[in-house]
Structures are given as structure tokens and as C-alpha cells.
Amino acid sequence: MHRASREGADRLPPRRRRGATWLLVAAASASLAWGSGCIGPRSLELTRLRYDQAVHETSEQQWLRNIVRLRYGDLPSFLDVSAITSQFELSSRGSITGGKQRDSVNKTLFGDLALQFRDAPTLSYTPRDPTELTRTMVAPVGITALGLMANNGWSLDDVLRVVVAEVNGLDNVAGAELLIPDVVPPPTAFEELAHLAGRLRRDRLVALASIDLPDAVSPPIAADRVDGSDLVQAASQKLEYRPTENADELVLIRTEPAYRLTISPAAETHPDVQAFRRFLGLAPGRLDYAVRRGNVPGGVELRPLPEDRDSVTIQTRTLLDMLTFLSKGVRVPEEHLRRNLAAQTVGPDGEVFDWTAVTRGLFQVCVQKKRPKDAAVAIEYQGFWYFIPEADKRSKSTLGLIQALFNLQLSEPKKGGPLLTLPVGL
């Protein structure tokens, strides 16, 4: 401290000097107390939920943008937030001055205290690997994914309209999965079937029941060639040896999740159940039917089914098909239609077909020139704002369904042969 400053401070009465000292001590204590509470647990309260909200909102915006892109014939792209690292800093400063006022016997004290909190985040973005993304987008989803979504938060009718391309020969808006459809989809009763299935599911008259389906992955093996180490090795790969019809032989089994369509015994004569069977051509008098996928990877053909079917055969869509189908629910401004920026399909009557009709009640994206005020999610694209209104919970739910299916499909293990050394030469 300069000599003049010290002398000025020395001229302060002892009580004033003690007050000034206590003021500085109090300011420093407040700074330390606030800092210790903020930089520690308090920093999580200030930032964690905000980062989570930002990641959630931008993820929804990315999905909506990709759906809008597909309506304009552009391919989707994904950029993931792979890491968020944040560094917190707290600094403070304080000062106090005092002295006798000019031409006055009064003495005054002046002080200031400043606290500075700094959050320095580092964000890491990772583009999706093209090979991995392509494989995920063009692989038809499995029956397991359909069952998981229908039994965990989403209505069966919504899941059927999004995931299924065909069930027992009944098409679901054929051509809607094309980027540039050439013809108007022929009318079918699929949407009526989906609504009927959803109503029966909500009334607990039908259900998709999960079962474990054994699948043989090896030829028969002599039982005396299998010892304890073989059993342990099989169990480590989630496989097991089971006896065949010949008691002296074993076969290596992988248990696959599967589903069956079950009908409540009390609903056997219910009119909606009978209509449901007629839609699917199911054999009457049964209470359960196997559910199987028709578009099995590798081109494996299923056996022909009789006129009255004993199972429900489903052709599932790929994720790219689903996104393209949902893109038909995007409203395109007249200005873009005049410039042919988005594909249009002319029907046999010479009128332009309204593709938003095929996703009505399931997924709709509104458009306007100005940024919307009450939007659940909104993005700007080619000079217009595309958005899902806050009140449109059905469209919001469908957007969440696509995100869940994508994550499930991405985490699906790649199946291959068992990584085992079988106890026989094959």
C-alpha cells in the first residue's frame, strides 16, 4: 500500500478501521462460501439438466430435419455429440477505500466486491460411420423390435403403421417408402386393420406375447463326444446342448426371442376379433398364432401358407423406409411446389395426390414462413420453418418411436456362426 494510502487509513478512527476490516473479511468469506457451494454440487444443478435438455432438443431437431430432407429427395445425415466436457472457474475481487471529505468533517468508506463464474464447455461431435449407418438404415427391423415398441409405451396401431410394410398379403401404403413415388398408392384396408388391432390390444382382447424360440445351429452330435468343457464353452456364447429325438445325440441350440399373437378366450366370439381374423385370413377357432417375418435376410423363402393361415407373416420396413414414409406427412409450401423442389404424384384423375393423407392421425409436419411460437420441435429449411405443434402429441410420439427404433437397430448384435470348437469333425 502506498504511504499516502496508509496514512489516510491510519487517520480513520479505530472503529471505522475495524469496520472496514470486517467488511473485507465478510466479502472474502461470502466469496469462498459461494464458490465452495457452486463449483462443487451446485455446478451440477446449474448445468447438467441444461446440457441434457440441449442434447435432447437438438436430437429431435436433427431427426425432424432428416425427415424434411427426405421429402425433398435429400438423404439423411447424422452428427452425434460424443462428449461434453465442462470446466468451471470462480474468481473474486474486492477493495475498500475511505477518507475525509473535502471541506467537511465527515469521513466516508467506499468498497466493491465482484464475483465471476465461468463455464468453459468443450463439445465433441462425431459423424456416423457411413458403412455402419447404411447397414443400420437399410436392414429390415425384426419382429422383436416391433414387439418391444408395441408393448412398451407406443400403441400397437401406431407401431404397425410405421414398422410394417405388409401383413398376410395386406399392403401398407405401397410406394410410400419411395423417395419419388411414381403412382398413387392403391387403397387397402391396412389402416383399418391397424386401428382395429390397436383397439383390441387396448381392450386386452389380443396381445403380442413374447416367447423363446429354440433354433438349432449345429448338426446332431454324439452325446459321448460332449464333455463339461463343451457345455461351459457353449454357455459362454449363450448356447446350449439339447437332446434330439435320438437319445444318443445332442444338438447345439440358440434361443431366439419371438412373439405369438394370442386372443383372449373370452373374446372368441367378439365381433371385432372375428373381423380381425377375416382381415388377416386367419384360421378360426384358434387362440394363438405364430408371428414371423417374411423378409428374412439372405432371401430365405418361407413355406407357402394355406388359405386359412395358422400364422401372421409380417414384412417389416427398414428405418430408411420408415423415415421416407413419415416424410410424406411433411407439408410443402406452394412456393416450393411451383419450383418443383419436392416430388408430386399425379393420380389417374389428373389431380395431384395429397401424400399427407397417408400419415394423417399419425404424423404431420406443419410449415410457415416465420418461426413458430408454440412448437414442440422446429427447424428451418430452405427459407421456411417446419415444425410439430406442441399440442400434436401423436406426431411427437411417432418421432420418439423412430428414435427408439434407430437406437435399438444400432445396438442389435451382428449375428454369426457360434464361436465354438465343436467336439466332432464336421
C-alpha positions, -999 to +999 in steps of 0.1 A: +000+000+000+013+035-008+023+056+021-004+082+014-030+054+015-017+040+047-017+075+063-052+080+051-063+047+066-044+055+098-063+087+102-096+066+102-110+062+137-103+027+152-139+018+150-140+027+112-108+007+106-123-023+124-155-019+103-135-018+071-116-048+080-147-068+089-162-057+056-133-072+037-134-104+058-171-107+052-167-102+015-140-128+013-160-153+034-190-148+012-169-154-019-154-186-005-187-198+007-205-192-026-176-206-045-174-238-025-211-244-029-212-236-067-181-252-080-190-284-063-225-299-063-241-265-072-224-266-106-243-298-115-275-281-106-267-252-128-255-271-159-263-308-160-300-305-168-294-277-192-269-297-212-293-327-212-321-305-224-300-291-252-289-325-264-324-338-263-339-308-282-311-308-309-315-346-314-352-341-321-344-312-345-319-334-363-345-362-368-371-337-380-346-322-404-338-356-418-375-363-424-379-330-441-348-336-462-363-369-474-395-351-485-373-330-508-354-361-521-322-355-500-306-382-480-304-380-442-272-374-422-264-377-385-238-359-363-236-372-328-225-354-297-199-379-285-186-359-254-193-328-234-165-316-211-171-286-190-146-266-169-158-243-141-139-214-128-147-189-100-128-157-093-135-128-070-120-094-061-128-067-035-115-033-024-123-007+001-112+030+003-121+058+028-111+092+039-122+127+049-144+145+025-132+178+012-143+209+032-162+185+056-156+169+089-173+137+077-153+106+068-166+080+043-157+045+032-161+031-003-159-006-012-167-030-040-169-068-044-170-087-077-175-125-082-171-141-117-183-176-126-171-191-158-183-223-176-160-233-205-176-263-223-157-284-248-181-303-272-170-332-294-190-342-325-187-375-343-202-381-378-218-415-381-196-441-399-211-443-434-209-481-435-224-486-401-251-460-408-260-476-442-262-510-427-285-498-399-308-478-422-313-504-449-317-536-427-354-545-421-362-543-384-370-576-366-402-588-350-385-583-317-383-546-323-419-544-333-430-563-301-408-542-278-422-510-291-458-522-291-455-535-255-435-506-241-453-472-244-464-470-280-498-481-293-500-511-315-518-493-343-491-467-345-463-493-345-480-513-372-485-482-394-448-472-391-430-505-390-450-529-411-449-529-449-472-559-454-490-584-432-505-616-447-506-600-481-522-567-470-501-538-481-495-507-460-495-477-485-474-494-512-449-469-527-449-445-497-414-457-489-401-444-523-383-410-524-400-402-557-432-423-559-445-428-595-480-438-588-507-431-562-509-460-537-539-482-542-564-482-514-562-511-489-577-519-455-544-518-437-551-486-417-584-500-407-567-532-396-541-513-376-568-493-358-587-525-351-556-542-337-548-512-315-583-512-301-583-549-294-548-545-277-560-516-255-591-537-245-568-566-237-586-589-261-554-596-281-518-594-271-483-599-286-468-625-262-430-629-260-417-664-263-383-680-265-378-699-298-351-725-300-330-726-332-306-754-340-272-741-351-254-774-355-260-809-368-266-838-344-235-846-323-229-879-305-236-873-268-205-891-256-183-866-275-196-837-254-180-831-220-182-804-193-158-780-210-180-781-241-211-772-220-192-743-204-180-730-237-215-732-252-230-713-222-204-686-226-218-679-261-254-681-248-259-715-264-268-749-250-268-786-260-301-803-261-310-839-268-326-848-301-353-874-308-323-898-307-313-900-271-277-906-280-273-873-299-272-837-289-277-805-310-264-770-303-293-746-297-295-708-298-326-694-281-341-665-301-368-641-289-401-644-308-437-634-305-471-650-307-504-633-313-528-645-286-565-640-283-584-639-250-607-669-246-635-646-235-632-628-269-635-658-291-669-647-304-663-610-302-673-592-335-640-572-336-620-604-331-638-621-359-633-591-382-596-591-372-593-628-383-610-620-416-586-591-424-557-614-419-572-646-433-565-664-400-579-699-393-610-696-370-612-715-337-576-708-326-565-686-297-528-682-307-509-677-339-472-676-347-458-642-357-430-645-382-411-622-405-414-626-442-384-606-455-358-628-438-323-615-446-305-638-471-335-644-493-348-674-473-383-682-485-409-694-461-432-723-469-465-715-486-494-708-463-528-724-467-559-703-474-567-701-437-534-692-422-521-705-389-496-677-385-492-639-391-465-632-416-451-597-415-429-578-440-411-552-420-398-519-432-362-506-430-355-475-410-349-456-443-384-468-455-400-456-422-384-422-424-394-418-461-429-429-452-431-403-425-417-377-448-450-379-467-466-361-437-445-330-443-465-301-457-447-284-486-453-247-492-468-237-525-437-217-535-416-249-533-442-269-552-442-243-580-404-246-582-407-285-582-384-287-552-405-316-537-418-345-557-455-346-566-475-376-578-504-372-602-533-396-599-554-413-626-579-384-623-552-359-632-551-344-597-520-341-576-522-366-548-520-353-512-494-375-496-501-361-462-533-381-462-513-414-457-499-403-424-529-384-411-536-391-375-500-405-371-475-379-381-479-344-396-453-316-400-466-280-404-448-253-424-448-215-422-426-186-432-420-172-397-406-191-367-434-208-348-441-198-312-458-229-298-437-257-314-426-289-297-397-291-322-390-268-352-362-265-378-356-240-407-351-255-441-349-237-475-363-204-462-393-219-443-399-232-408-411-268-404-425-278-370-446-301-349-471-281-328-468-285-290-504-298-290-497-326-315-487-353-291-493-381-316-467-367-341-443-361-312-448-397-300-441-410-335-409-390-337-398-407-304-407-441-318-383-436-348-355-426-324-361-456-302-361-480-332-329-464-345-312-469-312-325-505-310-314-513-345-280-497-339-274-518-308-286-551-325-258-576-323-244-588-356-253-625-358-228-650-370-219-686-365-212-699-330-176-692-320-172-727-307-149-756-315-174-784-318-164-818-304-168-836-338-152-830-372-178-815-395 
